[in-house]
Amino acid sequence: MANFKGHALPGSFFLLFGLWWSVKFPLKYACRKNKKVFYLGSKAGFQRVEVIEGIVKAVFALIGMLAEQFVPDGPHLKLYNYKAQEWDHLMNWQHSTMYLFYGISGVVDILTHATNVVPVAFDRLMLSIAVFVEGFLFYFHVHGRAMLDIHVHILLLTSIFGGALCLFLEVFYRGNIILELLRTSLCILQGSWFWQIGFVLYPPGGDPEWDQKDHNNMMFITMCYCWHYAFAWLLLAVNYTVVVWLVRIKMKEAKPAEMGLLKTSEWEQESEDEI
């Protein structure tokens, strides 16, 4: 991760999940409000979506671990260098550990929604733990570095621990649209900020490096962080509006007969909270 691509990779992962959540959660909310107009709004439909999401999360985590371990200058699964009598590429190992917990979260998602073995709330708990572990690792990641380097990572920790707290609350308040949207906004922020860190610390294309000790750079980057969060909420608001609008159009277009066919025994047994 000690280069631009290494920050762009996790940044892309978090952005993709944030963008997906910015569509999924408004869709679930709109389906509850509009009496589940189409099949995707059913409990079974969303369970399939959760299983797919878990598979994607596990695959992304595996890609991240392989990338950290088997890049040309990576540790290649070697933790200790006995010749040099020192730990081998601990930064790569830390990143691999971060991806490992997200991979476990993906597996738990699959087990939670594809079987009856795991309690329903356990998927949120495991994702909360994965996000917390990410923040815990990054907190001890930048000791002894330049001032600006430490500052951009501390800002990143704000979104990480905020997301972990939201997910932990979702264990007890599952389906709360406010918590889900807040979590989504912090995920988008985290993804875009990973990209920003790459541009600050490892400018691509031969651009001049930032002065790591300039206080003005710290002031600007703090303001830039707020801009990133404003952009995350703007993106979330646009997706929310579009999804709710499309669901309402779908509801108006649905004929009474079609809606009657959709109202199977599954609908009758299922409450809004179960979705």
Residue pairs with C-beta under 8 A, 6 or more apart in sequence:
1 7
1 9
1 10
1 68
1 91
1 92
1 95
2 91
2 202
3 198
3 202
4 198
4 199
4 202
4 203
4 204
5 198
6 95
6 198
7 194
7 195
7 197
7 198
7 201
7 202
8 194
8 195
8 198
9 64
9 67
10 64
10 95
10 191
10 194
11 190
11 191
11 192
11 193
11 194
11 195
11 198
12 191
13 60
13 64
13 191
14 187
14 188
14 190
14 191
14 194
15 188
15 191
15 192
15 195
16 191
17 57
17 187
17 191
18 184
18 185
18 187
18 188
18 189
18 190
18 191
18 232
19 188
19 235
19 239
20 53
21 180
21 183
21 184
21 187
22 184
22 188
22 235
22 236
22 239
22 240
23 239
23 243
24 49
25 177
25 180
25 181
25 184
26 177
26 181
26 239
26 240
26 243
26 244
27 40
27 41
27 243
27 247
28 41
28 46
28 175
28 275
29 177
29 244
30 243
30 244
30 247
30 248
31 37
31 38
31 40
31 41
31 247
31 275
32 41
32 272
32 275
34 41
34 247
34 248
34 251
35 251
36 42
36 262
36 267
36 275
37 247
37 250
37 251
37 254
37 259
37 262
38 250
38 254
38 262
39 45
39 262
40 46
40 49
41 275
42 266
42 267
42 270
42 275
43 266
43 270
43 274
43 275
44 266
46 275
47 113
47 114
48 113
50 109
50 112
50 113
50 123
51 109
51 110
51 113
51 114
53 109
54 105
54 106
54 107
54 108
54 109
54 110
54 112
54 113
54 123
55 106
55 110
56 106
57 102
57 103
57 105
57 106
57 109
58 103
58 106
58 107
58 110
59 106
60 102
60 106
61 99
61 100
61 102
61 103
61 105
61 106
62 99
62 103
64 95
64 96
64 98
64 99
64 102
65 96
65 99
65 100
65 103
68 74
68 92
68 93
68 95
68 96
68 99
69 75
69 76
69 77
69 92
69 96
70 76
71 92
73 89
74 89
74 92
75 88
75 89
75 92
75 93
78 88
78 89
79 87
79 88
79 93
80 86
80 87
80 88
81 87
81 88
87 93
91 141
94 137
94 141
97 133
97 137
98 133
98 134
98 137
101 129
101 130
101 133
101 134
102 130
102 134
104 126
104 130
105 123
105 126
105 127
105 129
105 130
108 118
108 122
108 123
108 126
108 127
109 123
109 126
109 127
111 117
111 118
112 118
112 119
112 120
112 122
112 123
113 123
120 174
121 171
121 172
121 174
124 167
124 168
124 170
124 171
124 174
125 167
125 168
125 171
127 167
128 164
128 167
128 168
128 170
128 171
129 164
131 160
131 163
131 164
131 167
132 160
132 161
132 164
134 160
135 157
135 160
135 161
135 164
138 153
138 156
138 157
138 160
139 157
141 153
142 149
142 150
142 153
146 212
146 213
147 212
147 213
147 218
148 200
148 210
148 211
148 212
148 213
148 214
148 217
148 218
148 221
149 201
149 212
151 218
151 221
151 222
152 193
152 196
152 197
152 200
152 201
152 221
153 197
155 193
155 221
155 222
155 225
156 190
156 193
156 194
156 197
159 186
159 187
159 189
159 190
159 193
159 229
160 186
160 190
162 182
162 186
163 183
163 186
163 187
163 190
166 179
166 182
166 183
166 186
167 183
169 176
169 179
170 176
170 179
170 180
170 183
173 179
175 273
175 275
181 236
181 240
184 236
185 229
185 232
185 233
185 236
186 232
188 231
188 232
188 235
188 236
189 228
189 229
189 232
192 228
192 231
192 232
193 225
193 228
196 221
196 224
196 225
196 228
198 204
200 210
200 221
201 210
203 209
203 210
210 217
211 217
